[in-house]
Amino acid sequence: MRPEDEADQTQGSPPVSPPQPPQPPPDPAAAGQGNGDLETVLKELKDKKKQQDGAQVEAKIAELEKLVAEAGAAEADFAAEHPALVREEDRLRNEMAAQTTALEAILKPEGIADVKEKIAERVKAVADAEAAVTAAALAASKAKEEAEAATQARKEAEVRLAAWKKPVKGVSARHKAADTAIKEVQKLRNSGRPSEAYWKLVLASQVETPGLESVAAILDGTLPLIPLAELRGKLEQVWAAYSDAKSAEAQKALALAEAGAGLAAATKVRDEFAKNLVRAITEALAERDAPAQAA
């Protein structure tokens, strides 16, 4: 080879790096020193504390300092045990795969489908029991609302009956309220405020005004002045309404008690099914396997 050719070949070749010495294995004791993110957050918190010295920042710093120390210990422990953990993980997964293959060969596809069906039946029983609890809870809630409404209706009927038992007192109270309202209207009229006066006298009952009852509404209100001959019939009427309301309240109270008992029973069944689900599935599958064991 010519000297110039040798020189050209040498210049075109990349430099060869000297061989590197083998790297030592990681030192478990040194693990935990790479918590860059945690330490950055900790530094930011300490800088923040310098700007605003608050108890909340102080507590966060203490928590993060503890976490940095714990992270180092966790990494050191994990580094020391990681190879053994990997080996055990692989062994268990391989064993699971082997068991799966063996059992699938024994059961065959139709047997696996049958096992799934038996499991699904027991799981569905729990779901059905849960649905029954939901339905019973809705029924109990509705029964409670109806019972409360019935109690309110009975109370209102009781108040009306009490008022009609003493009509003089009730009519007189209405007259007194109307008289007070009419006097106020008169004052408004005399002071040159006819619009407000007419509103309070009449319009407040025609255009609903919350918080205000017109004179007309007061005079037309509860316990109207009826002919004397009609009083006994009125008493009989309001007493009948009260009696019906009382009966309805009792019926709704009974329905509420029954709904509550139904909810309690459904809940008990659901809880029993859920509690014994694994046992029920185990027993069903044991029964399925019994002929094979006998053989």
C-alpha positions as CSV (number, residue, x, y, z in Angstrom):
1,M,0.0,0.0,0.0
2,R,1.3,3.5,-0.9
3,P,2.0,5.8,2.0
4,E,-0.5,8.4,0.8
5,D,-3.2,5.7,0.6
6,E,-2.5,4.7,4.1
7,A,-2.7,8.3,5.2
8,D,-6.0,8.8,3.5
9,Q,-7.5,5.6,5.1
10,T,-6.3,6.7,8.5
11,Q,-7.9,10.1,8.1
12,G,-11.3,8.7,7.1
13,S,-11.6,6.3,10.0
14,P,-13.4,7.4,13.2
15,P,-11.4,7.6,16.4
16,V,-11.6,4.5,18.5
17,S,-12.7,5.2,22.2
18,P,-10.7,3.4,24.8
19,P,-12.7,0.5,26.6
20,Q,-14.7,1.7,29.5
21,P,-14.3,0.0,32.9
22,P,-17.4,-2.0,34.1
23,Q,-20.0,0.1,36.0
24,P,-20.5,-0.9,39.7
25,P,-24.0,-2.0,40.7
26,P,-26.2,0.8,42.2
27,D,-25.6,1.4,45.9
28,P,-28.9,1.0,47.8
29,A,-27.7,3.4,50.4
30,A,-27.4,6.1,47.7
31,A,-31.0,5.6,46.6
32,G,-33.3,8.5,47.4
33,Q,-30.8,11.2,46.5
34,G,-32.6,11.8,43.2
35,N,-35.8,13.3,44.5
36,G,-35.4,16.3,42.3
37,D,-39.1,17.1,42.0
38,L,-39.8,16.8,45.8
39,E,-36.7,18.9,46.7
40,T,-37.7,21.5,44.1
41,V,-41.1,21.9,45.6
42,L,-39.6,22.0,49.1
43,K,-37.2,24.8,48.0
44,E,-40.1,26.7,46.5
45,L,-42.1,26.4,49.7
46,K,-39.2,27.6,51.8
47,D,-38.7,30.6,49.5
48,K,-42.4,31.2,49.7
49,K,-42.2,31.1,53.5
50,K,-39.6,33.8,53.4
51,Q,-42.0,36.0,51.6
52,Q,-45.1,35.2,53.6
53,D,-44.6,33.5,57.0
54,G,-47.8,31.5,57.4
55,A,-48.7,28.5,59.5
56,Q,-50.0,26.8,56.4
57,V,-46.7,27.0,54.5
58,E,-44.8,25.9,57.7
59,A,-47.0,22.8,57.9
60,K,-46.5,22.0,54.3
61,I,-42.8,22.3,54.6
62,A,-42.7,19.9,57.5
63,E,-44.9,17.4,55.6
64,L,-42.7,17.6,52.5
65,E,-39.4,17.3,54.5
66,K,-40.8,14.1,56.0
67,L,-41.9,12.8,52.6
68,V,-38.4,13.5,51.1
69,A,-36.8,11.4,53.9
70,E,-39.4,8.6,53.5
71,A,-39.0,8.6,49.7
72,G,-35.3,8.0,50.1
73,A,-35.9,5.1,52.5
74,A,-38.6,3.6,50.3
75,E,-36.3,3.8,47.2
76,A,-33.4,2.2,49.1
77,D,-35.6,-0.7,50.3
78,F,-37.2,-1.1,46.9
79,A,-33.8,-1.2,45.2
80,A,-32.5,-3.9,47.5
81,E,-35.5,-6.1,47.1
82,H,-36.5,-5.3,43.5
83,P,-34.7,-8.3,41.8
84,A,-36.3,-10.8,44.2
85,L,-39.7,-9.2,43.8
86,V,-39.4,-9.4,40.0
87,R,-38.5,-13.1,40.2
88,E,-41.5,-13.8,42.4
89,E,-43.9,-11.8,40.2
90,D,-42.8,-13.8,37.2
91,R,-43.1,-17.1,39.0
92,L,-46.6,-16.3,40.2
93,R,-47.8,-15.2,36.8
94,N,-46.3,-18.2,35.1
95,E,-48.0,-20.5,37.7
96,M,-51.3,-18.7,37.1
97,A,-51.0,-19.2,33.4
98,A,-50.2,-22.9,33.9
99,Q,-53.2,-23.4,36.2
100,T,-55.5,-21.6,33.8
101,T,-54.4,-23.9,30.9
102,A,-54.8,-27.0,33.0
103,L,-58.3,-26.1,34.3
104,E,-59.5,-25.0,30.8
105,A,-58.5,-28.4,29.5
106,I,-60.5,-30.1,32.3
107,L,-63.6,-27.9,32.0
108,K,-63.7,-27.4,28.3
109,P,-65.6,-24.4,26.8
110,E,-69.1,-25.7,27.6
111,G,-68.0,-26.3,31.2
112,I,-66.6,-22.8,31.6
113,A,-69.8,-21.4,30.2
114,D,-71.8,-23.4,32.8
115,V,-69.6,-22.1,35.6
116,K,-70.0,-18.6,34.5
117,E,-73.8,-19.0,34.4
118,K,-73.9,-20.4,37.9
119,I,-71.8,-17.5,39.2
120,A,-73.9,-14.9,37.3
121,E,-77.2,-16.4,38.7
122,R,-75.9,-15.8,42.3
123,V,-74.6,-12.3,41.5
124,K,-77.9,-11.5,39.8
125,A,-79.8,-12.5,43.0
126,V,-77.8,-9.9,44.9
127,A,-78.6,-7.3,42.2
128,D,-82.3,-8.2,42.3
129,A,-82.3,-7.9,46.1
130,E,-80.6,-4.4,45.8
131,A,-83.3,-3.3,43.3
132,A,-86.0,-4.5,45.7
133,V,-84.4,-2.3,48.4
134,T,-84.4,0.7,46.1
135,A,-88.1,0.1,45.2
136,A,-89.0,-0.3,48.9
137,A,-87.1,2.8,49.8
138,L,-89.1,4.8,47.2
139,A,-92.3,3.4,48.5
140,A,-91.4,4.3,52.1
141,S,-90.5,7.8,51.0
142,K,-93.8,8.3,49.2
143,A,-95.7,6.8,52.2
144,K,-93.9,9.3,54.5
145,E,-94.9,12.3,52.3
146,E,-98.5,11.1,52.2
147,A,-98.6,10.5,55.9
148,E,-97.2,14.0,56.6
149,A,-99.8,15.6,54.2
150,A,-102.6,13.7,55.9
151,T,-101.5,14.9,59.3
152,Q,-101.4,18.5,58.0
153,A,-104.9,18.1,56.5
154,R,-106.2,16.7,59.8
155,K,-104.7,19.6,61.8
156,E,-106.3,22.1,59.4
157,A,-109.7,20.4,59.7
158,E,-109.3,20.3,63.5
159,V,-108.7,24.1,63.5
160,R,-111.8,24.7,61.3
161,L,-113.9,22.6,63.6
162,A,-112.7,24.4,66.7
163,A,-113.4,27.7,65.1
164,W,-117.0,26.8,64.2
165,K,-117.6,25.5,67.7
166,K,-117.2,29.1,68.8
167,P,-118.5,31.2,65.9
168,V,-119.0,34.4,67.8
169,K,-115.3,34.5,68.7
170,G,-114.2,33.8,65.1
171,V,-116.6,36.2,63.4
172,S,-115.8,39.0,66.0
173,A,-112.0,38.5,65.4
174,R,-112.6,38.9,61.6
175,H,-114.7,42.0,62.2
176,K,-112.0,43.5,64.3
177,A,-109.3,42.9,61.7
178,A,-111.6,44.4,59.0
179,D,-112.3,47.4,61.1
180,T,-108.6,48.1,61.7
181,A,-107.9,47.7,57.9
182,I,-110.8,50.1,57.0
183,K,-109.6,52.7,59.4
184,E,-106.1,52.6,57.8
185,V,-107.8,53.0,54.4
186,Q,-109.7,56.0,55.7
187,K,-106.4,57.6,56.9
188,L,-104.8,57.1,53.5
189,R,-107.8,58.6,51.8
190,N,-107.8,61.6,54.1
191,S,-104.1,62.2,53.6
192,G,-104.4,62.4,49.8
193,R,-103.3,58.9,49.0
194,P,-106.4,57.4,47.3
195,S,-104.4,55.0,45.1
196,E,-102.8,53.2,48.0
197,A,-106.1,53.3,49.9
198,Y,-107.9,51.6,47.0
199,W,-105.2,49.1,46.6
200,K,-105.4,48.0,50.2
201,L,-109.2,48.2,50.2
202,V,-109.9,46.2,47.0
203,L,-107.1,45.6,44.5
204,A,-104.8,43.6,46.8
205,S,-107.3,40.7,46.6
206,Q,-107.6,41.0,42.8
207,V,-103.9,41.3,42.1
208,E,-102.2,38.9,44.4
209,T,-99.9,40.8,46.7
210,P,-97.8,38.6,49.0
211,G,-97.7,39.9,52.6
212,L,-100.9,42.0,52.2
213,E,-104.5,41.0,52.7
214,S,-107.1,43.5,51.4
215,V,-110.2,44.6,53.4
216,A,-112.3,42.7,50.9
217,A,-110.3,39.5,51.5
218,I,-110.6,39.9,55.3
219,L,-114.4,40.3,55.1
220,D,-114.7,37.3,52.7
221,G,-112.2,35.2,54.8
222,T,-112.7,32.2,57.0
223,L,-115.7,31.8,59.3
224,P,-118.1,33.9,57.3
225,L,-121.3,35.2,59.0
226,I,-124.0,32.7,58.1
227,P,-127.7,32.6,59.0
228,L,-128.3,31.3,62.5
229,A,-130.4,28.4,61.1
230,E,-127.4,27.1,59.2
231,L,-125.0,26.8,62.1
232,R,-125.8,23.2,63.1
233,G,-125.5,22.0,59.5
234,K,-122.2,23.8,59.2
235,L,-120.9,22.1,62.3
236,E,-122.0,18.8,61.0
237,Q,-120.2,19.5,57.7
238,V,-116.9,20.6,59.3
239,W,-117.1,17.7,61.8
240,A,-117.5,15.2,58.9
241,A,-114.5,16.7,57.1
242,Y,-112.5,16.5,60.3
243,S,-113.6,12.9,60.9
244,D,-112.6,11.9,57.3
245,A,-109.2,13.7,57.7
246,K,-108.6,11.8,60.9
247,S,-109.4,8.5,59.3
248,A,-107.2,9.3,56.3
249,E,-104.4,10.2,58.7
250,A,-104.7,6.8,60.5
251,Q,-104.7,5.0,57.1
252,K,-101.6,6.8,55.9
253,A,-99.8,6.1,59.2
254,L,-100.6,2.4,58.8
255,A,-99.3,2.5,55.2
256,L,-96.2,4.2,56.4
257,A,-95.5,1.6,59.0
258,E,-96.1,-1.2,56.5
259,A,-93.7,0.5,54.0
260,G,-91.1,0.9,56.7
261,A,-91.4,-2.8,57.5
262,G,-91.2,-3.7,53.9
263,L,-88.0,-1.7,53.5
264,A,-86.5,-3.3,56.6
265,A,-87.3,-6.8,55.2
266,A,-85.9,-6.0,51.8
267,T,-82.8,-4.6,53.3
268,K,-82.3,-7.7,55.5
269,V,-82.7,-10.0,52.4
270,R,-80.2,-7.9,50.4
271,D,-77.7,-7.9,53.2
272,E,-78.0,-11.7,53.6
273,F,-77.5,-12.3,49.9
274,A,-74.5,-10.0,49.8
275,K,-73.0,-11.5,52.9
276,N,-73.4,-15.1,51.7
277,L,-72.6,-14.5,48.0
278,V,-69.2,-16.1,48.0
279,R,-70.4,-19.0,50.0
280,A,-73.5,-19.5,47.7
281,I,-71.2,-19.6,44.6
282,T,-68.8,-21.9,46.3
283,E,-71.6,-24.4,47.2
284,A,-73.1,-24.2,43.7
285,L,-69.7,-25.0,42.1
286,A,-68.9,-27.7,44.6
287,E,-72.2,-29.3,43.7
288,R,-71.3,-29.1,40.1
289,D,-67.9,-30.8,40.7
290,A,-69.4,-33.5,42.9
291,P,-69.9,-36.1,40.1
292,A,-66.3,-35.7,38.9
293,Q,-65.0,-36.2,42.5
294,A,-67.1,-39.3,42.9
295,A,-65.8,-40.8,39.7
